[in-house]
Amino acid sequence: MRRFGRFTATLLLLAASSAASASAAQAQLGPQATQADEGRANKGNWTLANRFSTTALRAITYTQAVQPRFLGKTDSMYYNWKDRNGNRFMLFVPSPTGGTKRLLFDPAKLAEQLTLLSKKPYDATNLPFQSITFLKSHKAFRFTVDTVRYEWTLATETLKSNGRVVRNAPPPVDEEINTQGGGGGQGGGGARGEFRNYNKDSSAFVFARMHNLFIVEKATNDTVQISTDGAMDYSFGYRDTTENARQLAALAGGGQQTDGDQDDTDDASNRDQRIRPNVTWSPDGKSFAFVRRDQRKVKDLFLVNVLAQPRPVLIHYKYTMPGEEDVTRSELWTFRRGEKAVKQINVAKWKDQSLMNVHWPVNGDKVRVVRRDRPQRAVDFIEVDVTTGAIKTLLADAIEGAALEPKNIAYLKQGGDFLWWSQKTGWGMYYVYGFDGGEKRPLTTGQWNANSIVTIDSTTQQVWVSGQGREAGEQLYQTHLYRVNGDGSGFTLLDAGNAHHASTLGENGTPSFVSPTKRYIYDSFSRMDLPFKSVLRDGVTGRILSTLEEMDLSKLKELGFKNAETFSVKAADGITELYGNMWKPFDFDSTKKYPIITYVYPGPQTEGTTTGFSVRGPLMQLAQLGFIVIEVGHRGGSPLRSLAYHRYGYGNMRDYALADKKYAIEQLGARHKFIDLDKVGIFGHSGGGFMTAAAMLLPPYNDFFKVGWSESGNHDNNIYNQNWSEWNHGVKVIAKADSAAGAVRAGGTGAARRGGPGANAAANAREVVQDSTNADKIKFDIRVPTNDELAGNLKGNLALATGDLDNNVHPGGTVRLANALIKANKRFDFFIYPGEPHGYRGTGPYNQRMLMEYFAEHLLGDYYRGNGEIK
């Protein structure tokens, strides 16, 4: 379930009660809606709101932060930057005194030559490409325009055409490509369409075809098949050219989430059956490992593309649901050059375990892997001898009443100590372990979150770590960069300043960049009330050496744009600090009272509250109608705080965040007289849609929240993704015998079939400890409370929306809630977006407009829509 970033849609079909009369809605608002003498705003400012539409903002919201692209292993870098003067590429060469910045190339000269070669006009201030690829010589770079590859030589300032891009061709050997492919012993990656997965010295490569693996030794160019049992849903890799694959590929850009491996469906019409397998080569290039997933028993889920021509098309995909017996199963397979075939190594410990972080620490003799149990409360880090199959456990981590979230292993040097991330103290910290296991010392300590390893200097064994919540007096989610010695000494803050030091937004925004030689740091920092600034810092002291760029807000300010206001409140426990942002109308009048609307997303993988600077167009635009719009955190949201905070909602996925949201709004209402607590709205997408509906249905929140707009909600998590639901709600491990007895006791009652509260047959079954000996004797039990159960409690105005091709949160979740509301004889609004997946990729302004009109009608009494025309 992904956090909602845009409010977009194609076509809305009103499916339930859209014809509710204006007079009936006016009656619901009560007399306050028309009593202007009480100072209430009762008409939306559509002129101001339209000025800040997504379309209007797109052209004048420029680059926010510098994203450095280093030239080889040097500290020099280039970046693309757009502001009111146009789009340009800059070259920056750092120095202890600040460095020099200049244009990478003359855009006028390039535009002129590109026009001559392509016979199409191009403007120097708005060139038709935003990314380039340098040659390894750094004397020229290439870019693509309209499927033609061009090459610009820096010294002579000349452009030439290299002809049309050849689809699925391997990347040119002279190009400097940052890939995690066959080099360096890492798996995955590779250029799009490249089917070869090379070992480190390129003496051999592997590819997959029709579910099986093949190896090619470059010395002889012989192609040898090294697997024979590959099959559909138990594959080493294949290219799916079916119509179903094409349909799924078309949805992928809209938030596709399915179980298991993603086959190469980026070009279902490609006739070359060879694809790149996701094998991980050893550093010495002698062995590789592969995690093979068995989905042969996993059930299909279905969608119908009603817009397909000439007739609707059925789409199917593998999808496991919580508690199901038949789920994706993972196996470890390895191959050593010189052997005839791949072989499976038995690393099973827990039923339905998952495997991750496969890597070879030194050579091709021993491979390491993290295995995690299905409830995701126990992990082992193991080493496997690929010759004998012997397993050595290097460390084990476990937890109760929460779920583990292991991060990738990092080594201080090859064959040296490794770093393991754990929340065993209640805070996410890194620990130093000896190469053969055994904890030596903490690398980081304290009550803050050490979030990621940015880089490691294997010579000095210094580590650069990003983290949150360590700096006193700052908002707890602001990211900083630190350097620490491998023995835990010398801990140093490298980007001081009360701001979010990350160049991208989100819970795991990209932290400051450390240059290849570690001499410099490229830092972009901001807050919601502080626009982005990108600077160069000294890599040792963190001192600012020069300013690179500042985000250009000039055109936004010309329209009247103002930054959002930040605030903090207490959670419902009266102790825990929560952080939020507030948008006011730009024509704000402190003598008026404004309805308040909150955007929500429950998490727990993210909190739905922006830390760094963002225009947040949809929220800002909604405020211009005459609303106070906020986003605010809640316990059980962000993973960037303590384990207790993050996992507050474990076992209570539906309800846990609502008390904090209500109390936060009440505190703001007490603090600001301009907030009308009699008119409170709520909206969100995906998990936010789920939370919105719960707020409108669950007492006492259904009295507090008057209007809700719920998009693509996972209203019934029992039919949502198995991994996500079990990870975040929790699952019981019970004996099958107890489960069978429970089913007899339950007697197959209607309540059990409906899945009401506590209705699962094994609710009272005892939990057992699973191990390698009892896999056939246990099962996994979970039952997540649903919004459907609460349908009879609806009091306010609720709109449900979903895309009919949502293969992340299946539309069945929304349809089930609609069905329950109909059976409860409740009035509500129901919108279906034809042809839309989870992300609503289509006509964006349409959905935003429907949302705005809905809140205007029911919170302002402004019946803007008198007919079918959108003004």
KESE-903647 format. One record per residue (C-alpha): residue number from 1; y, z, x. Coordinates in steps of 0.2 Angstrom, whole numbers. Each point is the difference from the previous one (the first is absolute). Example, Ala and Ser with C-alpha at 12.3 -4.5 7.8 and 13.67 -1.06 7.14 Angstrom:
2
> 1, -22, 39, 62
> 2, 17, -3, 6
//
This chain:
871
> 1, 0, 0, 0
> 2, 16, -6, 8
> 3, 17, 7, -1
> 4, 11, -11, -11
> 5, 14, -8, 9
> 6, 7, -13, -12
> 7, 2, -2, -18
> 8, -5, -17, -4
> 9, -9, -10, -13
> 10, -4, -17, -8
> 11, -2, 0, -18
> 12, 0, 15, -12
> 13, -10, 0, -16
> 14, 5, 13, -12
> 15, -17, 7, -7
> 16, 4, 16, -9
> 17, 15, 5, -10
> 18, 13, -10, 8
> 19, 8, -3, -17
> 20, 4, 19, -2
> 21, 17, -1, -8
> 22, 16, 5, 8
> 23, 4, 12, -15
> 24, -17, 9, 3
> 25, 4, 2, 19
> 26, 18, 5, -4
> 27, -7, 14, -11
> 28, -11, 6, 15
> 29, 15, 1, 11
> 30, 9, 11, -13
> 31, 19, 2, -3
> 32, 4, 3, 18
> 33, -3, -18, 4
> 34, 16, -6, -9
> 35, 11, 15, 2
> 36, 12, -6, 13
> 37, 11, 15, -2
> 38, -13, 10, 9
> 39, 2, -10, 15
> 40, -16, -9, 0
> 41, -2, -18, 7
> 42, -8, -9, -14
> 43, 2, -18, 5
> 44, -7, -8, 16
> 45, 11, -8, 12
> 46, -10, -17, 1
> 47, 14, -8, 10
> 48, -1, 12, 14
> 49, -19, 0, -1
> 50, -1, -19, 1
> 51, 11, 0, 15
> 52, -14, 9, 10
> 53, -15, -10, -6
> 54, -15, -3, 12
> 55, 6, -18, 1
> 56, 18, 4, 4
> 57, -5, 13, 13
> 58, -13, -11, 9
> 59, 14, -12, 8
> 60, 11, 15, 6
> 61, -13, 13, 6
> 62, -1, -4, 18
> 63, -12, 6, 15
> 64, -2, 18, 0
> 65, -7, 4, 17
> 66, -4, -8, 17
> 67, -18, -5, 2
> 68, -2, -3, 18
> 69, -12, -13, 7
> 70, -4, 3, 18
> 71, -1, -14, 12
> 72, -17, 3, 8
> 73, -1, 16, 9
> 74, 19, 1, 4
> 75, 12, 11, -9
> 76, 11, -15, -5
> 77, -2, -4, -18
> 78, 7, -12, -14
> 79, 2, 3, -18
> 80, 6, -9, -16
> 81, 16, 6, -8
> 82, 9, -4, -16
> 83, 17, 5, -6
> 84, 15, -7, -9
> 85, 2, -13, 14
> 86, -17, -7, -2
> 87, -17, 1, 8
> 88, -3, 0, 19
> 89, -12, 4, 14
> 90, 6, 12, 13
> 91, -6, 4, 18
> 92, 2, 17, 7
> 93, -3, 5, 18
> 94, 1, 19, 2
> 95, 7, 10, 15
> 96, 4, 18, 4
> 97, 19, -4, -4
> 98, -4, -8, -17
> 99, -6, -17, 3
> 100, 6, -17, -6
> 101, -2, -9, -16
> 102, 2, -19, -4
> 103, -6, -14, -11
> 104, -17, -5, 4
> 105, 5, -18, -3
> 106, 15, -10, -6
> 107, -4, -1, -19
> 108, 12, -15, -2
> 109, -9, -10, 13
> 110, -17, 4, -7
> 111, 6, -4, -18
> 112, 7, -17, 6
> 113, -16, -5, 8
> 114, -11, 7, -14
> 115, 10, -11, -12
> 116, -3, -15, 11
> 117, -19, 2, 2
> 118, -3, 5, -18
> 119, 13, -11, -8
> 120, 5, 15, -11
> 121, 16, 9, 1
> 122, 0, 18, 7
> 123, 14, 12, 2
> 124, 2, 10, 17
> 125, 4, 16, -10
> 126, -16, -1, -11
> 127, -14, -8, 10
> 128, -16, -2, -10
> 129, -11, 12, 11
> 130, 0, 18, 3
> 131, -15, 2, 13
> 132, -3, -9, 16
> 133, -14, 1, 13
> 134, 4, 0, 19
> 135, -10, -10, 12
> 136, -8, 11, 14
> 137, 12, -7, 12
> 138, 14, 6, -10
> 139, 9, -16, 3
> 140, -2, -7, -18
> 141, -4, 6, -17
> 142, -8, -8, -16
> 143, 3, 1, -18
> 144, -5, -9, -16
> 145, 10, -8, -13
> 146, -8, -10, -15
> 147, -17, 1, 9
> 148, 7, -8, 15
> 149, -1, 9, 17
> 150, 16, -1, 11
> 151, 3, 5, 18
> 152, 16, 6, 7
> 153, 3, 0, 19
> 154, 12, 13, 5
> 155, 6, -7, 17
> 156, 4, -17, -7
> 157, 4, 5, -18
> 158, -11, -14, -6
> 159, -11, -1, -16
> 160, -16, -10, -2
> 161, -12, -2, -14
> 162, -18, 4, 4
> 163, -6, -8, -16
> 164, -8, 8, -16
> 165, -9, 16, 1
> 166, -18, -2, 0
> 167, -8, 11, -13
> 168, -13, 13, 7
> 169, 3, -6, 18
> 170, -1, 13, 14
> 171, 16, 6, 7
> 172, 7, -9, 15
> 173, -6, 8, 16
> 174, 18, -1, 7
> 175, 8, 10, -14
> 176, 3, 19, 2
> 177, -9, 7, -16
> 178, -1, 18, -3
> 179, -17, 1, -8
> 180, -13, 13, -1
> 181, -14, -13, 1
> 182, -13, -3, 14
> 183, 11, 6, 14
> 184, 1, 19, 5
> 185, -17, 4, -9
> 186, 8, 2, -17
> 187, -7, -8, -16
> 188, 8, -7, -15
> 189, 16, -11, 0
> 190, 1, -17, 7
> 191, 11, -14, -5
> 192, -1, -7, -17
> 193, -15, -12, -1
> 194, -6, 4, 17
> 195, -19, 3, -2
> 196, -4, 5, 18
> 197, 0, 18, 5
> 198, 0, 0, 19
> 199, -5, 14, 12
> 200, 13, 6, 13
> 201, -3, -13, 13
> 202, -3, -14, -13
> 203, -17, -4, 8
> 204, -8, 1, -18
> 205, 5, 0, -18
> 206, -8, 5, -16
> 207, 3, -9, -17
> 208, -8, 2, -18
> 209, -7, -13, -11
> 210, -8, 1, -17
> 211, -2, 19, 2
> 212, -8, 0, 18
> 213, 6, 2, 17
> 214, 0, -12, 15
> 215, 5, 2, 18
> 216, 6, -14, 12
> 217, -1, 3, 19
> 218, 14, -10, 7
> 219, -10, -4, 16
> 220, -13, -10, -9
> 221, 9, -3, -17
> 222, -16, 4, -8
> 223, 1, 7, -18
> 224, -13, 13, -4
> 225, -3, 7, -17
> 226, -2, 19, 2
> 227, -3, 6, -18
> 228, -10, -7, -14
> 229, 0, 12, -14
> 230, 18, -2, -5
> 231, 3, -2, -19
> 232, 13, 1, -13
> 233, 7, 17, -1
> 234, -10, 5, 15
> 235, 9, -12, 12
> 236, 6, -1, 18
> 237, 13, -12, -6
> 238, 2, -16, -10
> 239, 13, -12, -8
> 240, 0, 1, -19
> 241, 6, -17, -6
> 242, -4, 4, -19
> 243, 13, -1, -14
> 244, -2, 19, -1
> 245, 5, 2, 18
> 246, 15, -11, -3
> 247, 5, 10, -15
> 248, -2, 17, 10
> 249, 10, -7, 15
> 250, 14, -5, -12
> 251, 1, 18, -6
> 252, -1, 8, 18
> 253, 19, -1, 2
> 254, 3, 11, -16
> 255, -9, 15, 6
> 256, -19, -4, 0
> 257, -11, 15, 4
> 258, -19, -2, -1
> 259, -14, 9, 9
> 260, -8, -6, 16
> 261, 4, -14, 12
> 262, 12, -13, -4
> 263, -8, -17, 3
> 264, 11, -14, 7
> 265, 7, -6, -16
> 266, 17, -5, 6
> 267, -5, -18, -1
> 268, -14, -2, -13
> 269, 1, -19, 2
> 270, -3, 0, 19
> 271, -17, -9, 3
> 272, -3, 8, 17
> 273, -12, 13, -4
> 274, 3, 10, 16
> 275, 11, 15, -1
> 276, 5, 14, 12
> 277, -12, 16, -2
> 278, 8, 17, 2
> 279, -10, 5, 15
> 280, 6, 12, 13
> 281, -4, -6, 18
> 282, -2, 13, 14
> 283, 12, 0, 15
> 284, -12, -8, 12
> 285, -4, -14, -13
> 286, -19, 3, 0
> 287, -2, 8, -17
> 288, 8, 0, -17
> 289, -2, 11, -16
> 290, 2, -4, -18
> 291, 1, 11, -16
> 292, -10, -10, -13
> 293, 3, 5, -18
> 294, -13, -2, -13
> 295, 7, -3, -18
> 296, -16, -8, -7
> 297, -1, 13, -14
> 298, 18, 3, -3
> 299, 5, -5, -17
> 300, 13, -14, -4
> 301, 16, 2, -9
> 302, 8, -14, -10
> 303, 16, -8, -4
> 304, 5, -15, -10
> 305, 13, -12, 6
> 306, 6, -6, -17
> 307, 14, -11, 9
> 308, -13, -11, 10
> 309, -1, -18, -4
> 310, -8, -9, -9
> 311, -8, 16, -7
> 312, 0, 19, 3
> 313, -11, 5, 16
> 314, -10, 16, 2
> 315, 3, 9, 16
> 316, -13, 13, 7
> 317, 1, 11, 15
> 318, -10, 15, 7
> 319, 8, 17, -5
> 320, -8, 17, 1
> 321, 6, 14, -12
> 322, 0, 19, 2
> 323, -17, 9, 0
> 324, -10, -17, -1
> 325, -17, 0, 9
> 326, 1, -18, 6
> 327, 15, 0, 13
> 328, 4, -10, 16
> 329, -11, 7, 14
> 330, 5, -2, 18
> 331, -12, -4, 15
> 332, 3, -1, 19
> 333, -6, -16, 8
> 334, 1, -4, 19
> 335, -4, -15, 12
> 336, -2, -1, 19
> 337, 2, -17, 8
> 338, -17, -5, 6
> 339, -9, 6, -15
> 340, -7, -11, -14
> 341, 8, 8, -15
> 342, 11, 14, -7
> 343, -8, 16, -4
> 344, 4, 14, -12
> 345, 2, 18, 7
> 346, -3, 14, -12
> 347, 14, 12, 0
> 348, -3, 6, -18
> 349, 4, 19, -3
> 350, 7, 1, -17
> 351, -3, -11, -16
> 352, 12, -13, -2
> 353, 10, 4, 16
> 354, 13, -12, 6
> 355, 3, -5, 18
> 356, 16, -3, 9
> 357, 9, -1, 17
> 358, -14, -9, 9
> 359, 4, -2, 18
> 360, -8, -1, 17
> 361, 9, 13, 12
> 362, -6, -7, 17
> 363, -13, -14, -1
> 364, -13, -8, -11
> 365, -13, 13, 2
> 366, 7, 13, -12
> 367, 10, -2, -16
> 368, 9, 13, -9
> 369, 4, 2, -19
> 370, 6, 12, -12
> 371, -11, 3, -16
> 372, 7, 8, -15
> 373, -9, 7, -15
> 374, 3, -7, -18
> 375, 10, 15, -6
> 376, 11, -3, 16
> 377, -1, 19, 4
> 378, -10, -2, 16
> 379, 1, -12, 15
> 380, -10, -2, 16
> 381, 6, -9, 16
> 382, -16, -6, 8
> 383, -6, -10, 15
> 384, -15, -12, -1
> 385, -10, -7, 14
> 386, -3, -18, -5
> 387, -16, -1, 10
> 388, -9, 15, -6
> 389, 9, 4, -16
> 390, 3, 18, 5
> 391, 15, 8, -8
> 392, 11, 13, 7
> 393, 12, 10, -11
> 394, 17, 2, 10
> 395, 8, 10, -14
> 396, -1, 4, -18
> 397, 14, 4, -12
> 398, -1, 7, -18
> 399, 11, 7, -14
> 400, -2, 8, -17
> 401, 11, -3, -15
> 402, 8, -15, 7
> 403, -4, -17, 8
> 404, 1, -5, 18
> 405, 10, -14, 7
> 406, -6, -4, 18
> 407, 11, -11, 11
> 408, -6, -12, 13
> 409, -6, 7, 17
> 410, 12, -2, 15
> 411, -5, 3, 18
> 412, 12, 7, 14
> 413, -9, -13, 11
> 414, -15, -10, 0
> 415, -15, 11, 2
> 416, 12, 15, -1
> 417, 4, 14, -13
> 418, 3, -6, -18
> 419, 12, 5, -14
> 420, -6, 6, -17
> 421, 11, 3, -15
> 422, -4, 14, -11
> 423, 8, 11, -14
> 424, -12, 15, 4
> 425, 15, 12, 2
> 426, 8, -7, -16
> 427, 11, -12, 9
> 428, -4, -17, 8
> 429, -1, 2, 19
> 430, -8, -9, 14
> 431, -13, 9, 11
> 432, -6, -5, 18
> 433, -19, -2, 1
> 434, -10, -3, 16
> 435, -8, -17, 1
> 436, -17, 6, -4
> 437, 7, 12, -14
> 438, 6, 18, 0
> 439, 17, 5, -5
> 440, 11, 3, 15
> 441, 17, 4, -7
> 442, 13, -5, -14
> 443, 11, -14, 5
> 444, 13, 5, -13
> 445, 2, 16, -9
> 446, 11, 8, -14
> 447, 3, -2, -18
> 448, 5, -18, -1
> 449, -9, -16, -2
> 450, -5, -10, 16
> 451, -2, -17, -9
> 452, -5, -13, 13
> 453, -3, -5, 18
> 454, 13, -13, 4
> 455, -6, -3, 18
> 456, -8, 7, 15
> 457, 3, -2, 18
> 458, -17, 1, 8
> 459, 7, 2, 17
> 460, 10, 15, -3
> 461, -10, 5, -16
> 462, 16, 3, -10
> 463, -1, -3, -18
> 464, 14, -5, -12
> 465, -2, 7, -18
> 466, 9, -2, -16
> 467, 2, 14, -12
> 468, 9, 8, -14
> 469, 6, 18, -5
> 470, 3, 7, 18
> 471, 19, -1, 1
> 472, 9, 15, -8
> 473, 13, -4, -13
> 474, -7, -18, -4
> 475, -8, -7, -15
> 476, -19, 3, 3
> 477, -5, -19, -1
> 478, 12, -6, 13
> 479, -10, -8, 14
> 480, 3, 3, 19
> 481, -8, -5, 16
> 482, -6, 12, 13
> 483, -8, -1, 17
> 484, -13, 13, 6
> 485, -11, 1, 16
> 486, -18, -1, -3
> 487, -2, 18, 5
> 488, 12, 5, -15
> 489, 15, 4, 11
> 490, 17, -9, 1
> 491, 2, -2, -18
> 492, 16, -10, -2
> 493, 10, -7, -15
> 494, 5, -18, 4
> 495, 11, -5, -15
> 496, 11, 15, -5
> 497, 11, -1, -15
> 498, -1, 5, -18
> 499, -8, -17, -7
> 500, -16, -9, -4
> 501, -4, -8, 17
> 502, -11, -14, -7
> 503, 4, -19, -2
> 504, -10, -2, -15
> 505, -1, 11, -16
> 506, -15, 8, -7
> 507, -10, 16, 3
> 508, -6, -8, 17
> 509, 16, -9, 5
> 510, -1, -9, 17
> 511, 7, 13, 12
> 512, 11, -3, 15
> 513, -6, -14, 12
> 514, -5, 5, 18
> 515, 3, -15, 12
> 516, -15, -6, 10
> 517, 6, 9, 16
> 518, 4, 16, -10
> 519, 18, 0, 8
> 520, 8, -4, -17
> 521, -1, 4, -18
> 522, 6, -11, -14
> 523, 5, 11, -15
> 524, 6, -4, -17
> 525, 5, 15, -11
> 526, 7, 3, -17
> 527, 0, 11, -15
> 528, 3, -5, -18
> 529, 18, 5, 2
> 530, 1, -8, 18
> 531, -3, -18, 2
> 532, -11, -7, 14
> 533, 6, 0, 18
> 534, -10, -7, 14
> 535, 2, 7, 18
> 536, -7, 0, 18
> 537, -5, 17, 7
> 538, -5, 6, 17
> 539, -19, 1, 0
> 540, 0, 16, 10
> 541, 14, 10, -8
> 542, 3, -8, -17
> 543, 18, -2, 4
> 544, 8, -15, -10
> 545, 5, -14, 13
> 546, 7, -13, -12
> 547, 1, -6, -18
> 548, -9, -15, -5
> 549, 4, -3, -18
> 550, 6, 8, -16
> 551, -6, -5, -18
> 552, 14, -11, -8
> 553, 4, 7, -17
> 554, 17, -9, -2
> 555, -5, -11, -14
> 556, -8, 14, -9
> 557, 15, 10, 1
> 558, 11, -14, -6
> 559, -10, 1, -16
> 560, 3, 19, -1
> 561, -16, 6, 7
> 562, -1, 19, 5
> 563, -14, 9, 9
> 564, -12, 11, -10
> 565, 2, 18, 1
> 566, -13, 11, 8
> 567, -5, 17, -7
> 568, -13, 14, 1
> 569, -7, 11, -13
> 570, -15, 13, -1
> 571, -17, -4, -7
> 572, -6, 9, -15
> 573, -6, 14, 11
> 574, 18, 4, 4
> 575, -4, -1, 19
> 576, -5, -17, 6
> 577, 15, -12, 4
> 578, 0, -17, -8
> 579, 11, -14, 5
> 580, 7, -14, -10
> 581, 13, -14, -2
> 582, 12, -3, -15
> 583, 9, -15, -5
> 584, 15, 1, -11
> 585, 9, -14, -9
> 586, 14, -8, 11
> 587, 12, 3, -14
> 588, -5, 18, -1
> 589, 10, 12, -11
> 590, -3, 18, 3
> 591, 7, 5, -17
> 592, -15, -9, -9
> 593, -18, 4, -2
> 594, -13, -12, 6
> 595, -18, -1, -4
> 596, -11, 3, 15
> 597, -15, -11, 5
> 598, -13, 3, 14
> 599, -10, -12, 9
> 600, -17, 7, 4
> 601, -16, -3, 11
> 602, -12, 14, 2
> 603, -9, -5, 16
> 604, -8, 9, 9
> 605, 1, -14, 13
> 606, 19, -1, -3
> 607, 13, 10, -10
> 608, 10, -14, -7
> 609, 17, 7, 7
> 610, 9, -10, 13
> 611, 5, 8, 17
> 612, 9, -13, 9
> 613, 14, -11, -6
> 614, -4, -12, -14
> 615, 10, -9, -13
> 616, -14, 3, -12
> 617, 7, -14, -11
> 618, -10, 4, -16
> 619, 4, 18, -1
> 620, 18, -3, 5
> 621, 2, -14, -13
> 622, -7, 11, -14
> 623, 12, 13, 4
> 624, 15, -12, -3
> 625, -4, 0, -19
> 626, 5, 17, -1
> 627, -14, 11, 6
> 628, -3, 13, 14
> 629, -15, -7, 9
> 630, -10, 11, 12
> 631, -16, 0, 10
> 632, -6, 17, 6
> 633, -15, 7, 9
> 634, -14, 11, -6
> 635, -14, 11, 7
> 636, -16, -10, 2
> 637, 10, -16, 5
> 638, 4, -3, 18
> 639, -13, 1, 14
> 640, 15, 3, 12
> 641, 0, 19, -4
> 642, -13, 14, 1
> 643, -18, -3, -6
> 644, 4, 13, -14
> 645, 15, -10, -6
> 646, -9, -17, 1
> 647, -16, 5, -8
> 648, 8, 11, -14
> 649, -6, -12, -13
> 650, -18, -1, 6
> 651, -11, 2, -15
> 652, 14, -2, -12
> 653, 5, -18, 2
> 654, 8, -3, -17
> 655, 12, 15, -2
> 656, 4, 8, 17
> 657, 17, -9, 3
> 658, 8, 3, -18
> 659, 6, 18, 2
> 660, 10, -4, 16
> 661, 8, -15, -8
> 662, 5, 9, -15
> 663, 7, 15, 9
> 664, 9, -11, 13
> 665, 10, -9, -15
> 666, 4, 17, -8
> 667, 7, 6, 16
> 668, 11, -16, 2
> 669, 5, 3, -18
> 670, 6, 17, 3
> 671, 9, -5, 16
> 672, 9, -15, -8
> 673, 8, 0, -17
> 674, 0, -19, -1
> 675, -19, 0, -2
> 676, -6, 0, -18
> 677, -17, 9, 0
> 678, -3, -5, -18
> 679, -2, -18, 6
> 680, -13, -1, 14
> 681, -9, -16, 4
> 682, -14, -3, 12
> 683, -8, -16, 7
> 684, -12, -6, 14
> 685, -13, -13, 5
> 686, -18, 2, 4
> 687, -2, 19, 3
> 688, 17, 1, -6
> 689, -5, -8, -16
> 690, -14, 12, -2
> 691, 12, 15, 4
> 692, 13, -7, -13
> 693, -13, -1, -14
> 694, -6, 18, 4
> 695, 17, 7, 0
> 696, 3, -8, -18
> 697, -17, 7, -6
> 698, -3, 17, 8
> 699, 8, 15, -8
> 700, 13, 7, 4
> 701, 6, -15, 10
> 702, -1, -11, -16
> 703, 14, 10, -7
> 704, 10, -2, 16
> 705, -2, -18, 4
> 706, 7, -11, -15
> 707, -3, -18, 7
> 708, -13, -7, 11
> 709, -3, -17, 8
> 710, -18, -1, 7
> 711, -5, -15, 11
> 712, -18, -4, 5
> 713, -5, 18, -1
> 714, -18, 7, 5
> 715, 0, 9, -16
> 716, -19, 3, 1
> 717, -4, 3, 18
> 718, -19, 0, -4
> 719, 1, -19, -1
> 720, 11, -1, 16
> 721, -5, -2, 18
> 722, -14, 11, 5
> 723, 6, 4, 17
> 724, 18, 4, -5
> 725, -5, 11, -15
> 726, -13, 10, 9
> 727, 11, 2, 15
> 728, 15, 7, -10
> 729, -8, 9, -14
> 730, -16, 6, 8
> 731, -18, -3, -4
> 732, -14, 13, -1
> 733, -17, -3, 9
> 734, -13, 6, -12
> 735, -19, 0, -1
> 736, -7, -14, -11
> 737, -11, 13, -8
> 738, 15, 10, -5
> 739, 8, -16, -7
> 740, -15, -4, -10
> 741, -1, 17, -8
> 742, 19, -1, -3
> 743, -3, -16, -10
> 744, -13, 8, -11
> 745, 11, 15, -3
> 746, 15, -12, -4
> 747, -11, -9, -13
> 748, 9, -16, 2
> 749, 14, 6, -12
> 750, 15, -11, -5
> 751, 11, 11, 11
> 752, -10, -3, 15
> 753, 0, -19, -3
> 754, 19, 1, -2
> 755, 2, 9, 16
> 756, 10, 14, -7
> 757, 6, 15, 11
> 758, -16, 8, 8
> 759, -11, -12, -9
> 760, -9, -6, 15
> 761, -18, 5, -1
> 762, -1, 8, 17
> 763, 16, 10, -2
> 764, -9, 16, 2
> 765, -13, -6, 13
> 766, 0, 9, 17
> 767, 7, -10, 15
> 768, -12, -3, 14
> 769, 2, -3, 19
> 770, -4, -18, 4
> 771, -9, -6, 16
> 772, -12, -13, 6
> 773, -15, 8, -8
> 774, 6, 0, -18
> 775, 8, -17, -3
> 776, -12, -4, -14
> 777, 2, 17, -9
> 778, 19, 1, -2
> 779, 13, -9, -10
> 780, 19, 0, -1
> 781, 8, 6, -16
> 782, 19, -2, -4
> 783, 9, 0, -16
> 784, 19, -3, 1
> 785, 11, 5, -16
> 786, 7, -15, -8
> 787, 16, -4, -9
> 788, -10, -7, -15
> 789, -5, 18, -4
> 790, 18, 4, -3
> 791, 5, -14, -12
> 792, 2, 11, -15
> 793, 14, 9, 9
> 794, 12, -14, 1
> 795, 18, 4, -6
> 796, 13, -11, 9
> 797, 1, -18, 3
> 798, -13, -7, 12
> 799, -2, -18, 6
> 800, -16, -5, 9
> 801, -1, -16, 11
> 802, -14, -8, 10
> 803, -4, -17, 8
> 804, -15, -8, -7
> 805, -6, -5, 17
> 806, 2, 17, 8
> 807, -15, 2, 12
> 808, 6, 16, 8
> 809, 3, 11, -16
> 810, -10, -9, -13
> 811, 9, -4, -16
> 812, -14, 9, -9
> 813, 9, 16, 4
> 814, 15, -4, -9
> 815, -9, -8, -15
> 816, -11, 16, -2
> 817, 16, 10, -1
> 818, 7, -12, -13
> 819, -16, 1, -10
> 820, 1, 19, 0
> 821, 18, 0, -5
> 822, -4, -12, -15
> 823, -14, 11, -5
> 824, 12, 15, 1
> 825, 12, -10, -12
> 826, 14, 1, 13
> 827, 14, -13, 2
> 828, 2, -7, 17
> 829, 4, -16, 9
> 830, -12, -10, 9
> 831, 4, -15, 12
> 832, -13, -11, 9
> 833, 6, -11, 15
> 834, -11, -16, -1
> 835, -7, -6, 17
> 836, 7, 15, 9
> 837, -9, 11, 13
> 838, 5, 18, 4
> 839, 16, -5, 9
> 840, 8, -10, -14
> 841, 5, -14, 12
> 842, 7, -12, -13
> 843, 18, 0, -8
> 844, 6, 17, 7
> 845, 16, 2, -10
> 846, -9, -2, -17
> 847, -10, 16, 2
> 848, 15, 10, 7
> 849, 10, -6, -15
> 850, -13, 5, -13
> 851, 0, 18, 9
> 852, 19, 1, -1
> 853, 1, -5, -18
> 854, -14, 12, -5
> 855, 10, 15, 8
> 856, 16, -6, -7
> 857, -6, -1, -17
> 858, -9, 17, 0
> 859, 11, 10, 11
> 860, 17, -8, -3
> 861, -2, -6, -18
> 862, 6, -17, 7
> 863, -10, -14, -9
> 864, 5, -14, 12
> 865, -14, -12, -6
> 866, 5, -7, -16
> 867, -11, -15, 1
> 868, -11, -9, 13
> 869, 14, -5, 12
> 870, 2, 9, 16
> 871, 18, 0, 4
//
